[in-house]
Amino acid sequence: MTNAIEHVVIIGGTSGIGLAAAKRLAGEGMKVTIAGRDRDRLAAASAALAGKADARALDASDAAQVREFFGTLGAFDHLVLALGSSRGTGAFATLDLTDVRRGFEEKVWPHLSCAQAALPTIRKDGSITFISAVSAEMAAPGTAGIAAANGALAIVTPILAAELRPLRVNAVSPGVVDTPWWDFLAADRRQAAFAAYAGMSPVGRVGTPDDIAKAIAFLIADSFVTGHVLTCDGGLRLAA
Ligand SMILES: NC(=O)c1ccc[n+]([C@@H]2O[C@H](COP(=O)([O-])OP(=O)(O)OC[C@H]3O[C@@H](n4cnc5c(N)ncnc54)[C@H](OP(=O)(O)O)[C@@H]3O)[C@@H](O)[C@H]2O)c1
């Protein structure tokens, strides 16, 4: 039975796409719990959400913390996995495979361990939304490592939708989105990269976090959509 007010849990909800999803879903009247590692970011996100979300510290790469988090959370309806990693880019011939492995450890394992730990308490016909990335669809040189991690999540999405029914399992595959994920680049290089991606994209711009939040909200709301990877990239994949 559906609760009157649905409860969504967003792991990686203190920044970028996850925070935008928290704002949008709280604005739609949902109960929202956000989680992330950094306590200052948690406090800032709470302030940005003006008390409309619970904020809890969690390092989702730590299996014991993940078990404790979901073991004490209580029943909820929807899970959004918005944490990630920027590791694993570079030309394959010289690619540091240790970095690729860390990219998997920072994104793929936390997504899967949170999804698994959520199963006892998530609503049986609720939803899980993974965040993959368009790198998994683009065949862009220099992205084999990061695309492998994002592709792993895209591949498991329809399998889990078939296996965990009636729980719905979907993913959003964002293109380039202006978030702190890009902070590994100095400001001038980031702006140059965004300008180049905007020029390649049919829509002529990079994404905003709320562009992706809208796609997440759609996948949560439409109970007839499952096993779907929703590309939300301004058409960037078409430029490859
Ligand atoms: N931005 C883009 O262009 C883009 C494109 C395609 C896909 N994506 C994907 O979209 C997702 C969201 O990225 P974003 O751009 O919103 O990045 P972001 O602004 O850096 O936000 C990442 C969020 O994840 C949290 N996080 C990271 N590691 C965590 C962990 N081990 N445990 C708990 N929380 C963790 C961060 O908080 P703490 O660091 O405080 O833990 C933060 O709240 C990622 O999976 C990313 O790969 C982004």
The ligand as an SDF file (V2000), in Angstrom:
LIG
                    3D

 48 52  0  0  0  0  0  0  0  0999 V2000
   28.2120   16.2060  -13.5160 N   0  0  0  0  0  0  0  0  0  0  0  0
   28.2740   15.5310  -14.6550 C   0  0  0  0  0  0  0  0  0  0  0  0
   28.6440   16.0600  -15.7260 O   0  0  0  0  0  0  0  0  0  0  0  0
   27.8530   14.0760  -14.6860 C   0  0  0  0  0  0  0  0  0  0  0  0
   27.7050   13.4660  -15.9310 C   0  0  0  0  0  0  0  0  0  0  0  0
   27.3240   12.1370  -16.0010 C   0  0  0  0  0  0  0  0  0  0  0  0
   27.1050   11.4320  -14.8350 C   0  0  0  0  0  0  0  0  0  0  0  0
   27.2630   12.0370  -13.6320 N   0  0  0  0  0  0  0  0  0  0  0  0
   27.0180   11.2300  -12.4270 C   0  0  0  0  0  0  0  0  0  0  0  0
   25.9970   11.8340  -11.6700 O   0  0  0  0  0  0  0  0  0  0  0  0
   26.1590   11.4700  -10.2930 C   0  0  0  0  0  0  0  0  0  0  0  0
   26.0810   12.7490   -9.4570 C   0  0  0  0  0  0  0  0  0  0  0  0
   27.1740   13.5670   -9.8270 O   0  0  0  0  0  0  0  0  0  0  0  0
   27.1960   15.1310   -9.5610 P   0  0  0  0  0  0  0  0  0  0  0  0
   27.6160   15.7480  -10.8210 O   0  0  0  0  0  0  0  0  0  0  0  0
   25.9450   15.5720   -8.8910 O   0  0  0  0  0  0  0  0  0  0  0  0
   28.4400   15.1850   -8.5390 O   0  0  0  0  0  0  0  0  0  0  0  0
   28.6950   16.0070   -7.2020 P   0  0  0  0  0  0  0  0  0  0  0  0
   28.1080   17.3670   -7.3050 O   0  0  0  0  0  0  0  0  0  0  0  0
   30.1420   15.8480   -6.9270 O   0  0  0  0  0  0  0  0  0  0  0  0
   27.8510   15.1970   -6.0900 O   0  0  0  0  0  0  0  0  0  0  0  0
   28.2340   13.9200   -5.6780 C   0  0  0  0  0  0  0  0  0  0  0  0
   27.4810   13.6020   -4.3950 C   0  0  0  0  0  0  0  0  0  0  0  0
   27.8130   12.2650   -3.9810 O   0  0  0  0  0  0  0  0  0  0  0  0
   28.2560   12.2910   -2.6240 C   0  0  0  0  0  0  0  0  0  0  0  0
   29.1770   11.1650   -2.4490 N   0  0  0  0  0  0  0  0  0  0  0  0
   30.3070   10.8860   -3.1370 C   0  0  0  0  0  0  0  0  0  0  0  0
   30.8700    9.7650   -2.6760 N   0  0  0  0  0  0  0  0  0  0  0  0
   30.0620    9.3170   -1.6750 C   0  0  0  0  0  0  0  0  0  0  0  0
   30.1010    8.2140   -0.8030 C   0  0  0  0  0  0  0  0  0  0  0  0
   31.1140    7.2990   -0.8400 N   0  0  0  0  0  0  0  0  0  0  0  0
   29.1200    8.0550    0.0940 N   0  0  0  0  0  0  0  0  0  0  0  0
   28.1050    8.9420    0.1660 C   0  0  0  0  0  0  0  0  0  0  0  0
   28.0030   10.0050   -0.6350 N   0  0  0  0  0  0  0  0  0  0  0  0
   28.9840   10.1940   -1.5420 C   0  0  0  0  0  0  0  0  0  0  0  0
   28.8910   13.6710   -2.4750 C   0  0  0  0  0  0  0  0  0  0  0  0
   28.9810   14.1100   -1.1340 O   0  0  0  0  0  0  0  0  0  0  0  0
   30.3160   13.8260   -0.2370 P   0  0  0  0  0  0  0  0  0  0  0  0
   31.5000   14.0020   -1.1390 O   0  0  0  0  0  0  0  0  0  0  0  0
   30.2270   14.7970    0.8830 O   0  0  0  0  0  0  0  0  0  0  0  0
   30.1750   12.4120    0.2250 O   0  0  0  0  0  0  0  0  0  0  0  0
   27.8570   14.5000   -3.2340 C   0  0  0  0  0  0  0  0  0  0  0  0
   26.6970   14.7030   -2.4430 O   0  0  0  0  0  0  0  0  0  0  0  0
   27.5070   10.7280  -10.2030 C   0  0  0  0  0  0  0  0  0  0  0  0
   27.2600    9.3440  -10.2280 O   0  0  0  0  0  0  0  0  0  0  0  0
   28.2170   11.1480  -11.4880 C   0  0  0  0  0  0  0  0  0  0  0  0
   29.1370   10.1750  -11.9090 O   0  0  0  0  0  0  0  0  0  0  0  0
   27.6320   13.3470  -13.5220 C   0  0  0  0  0  0  0  0  0  0  0  0
  1  2  1  0
  2  3  2  0
  2  4  1  0
  4  5  1  0
  4 48  2  0
  5  6  2  0
  6  7  1  0
  7  8  2  0
  8  9  1  0
  8 48  1  0
  9 10  1  0
  9 46  1  0
 10 11  1  0
 11 12  1  0
 11 44  1  0
 12 13  1  0
 13 14  1  0
 14 15  2  0
 14 16  1  0
 14 17  1  0
 17 18  1  0
 18 19  2  0
 18 20  1  0
 18 21  1  0
 21 22  1  0
 22 23  1  0
 23 24  1  0
 23 42  1  0
 24 25  1  0
 25 26  1  0
 25 36  1  0
 26 27  1  0
 26 35  1  0
 27 28  2  0
 28 29  1  0
 29 30  1  0
 29 35  2  0
 30 31  1  0
 30 32  2  0
 32 33  1  0
 33 34  2  0
 34 35  1  0
 36 37  1  0
 36 42  1  0
 37 38  1  0
 38 39  2  0
 38 40  1  0
 38 41  1  0
 42 43  1  0
 44 45  1  0
 44 46  1  0
 46 47  1  0
M  CHG  2   8   1  16  -1
M  END
$$$$
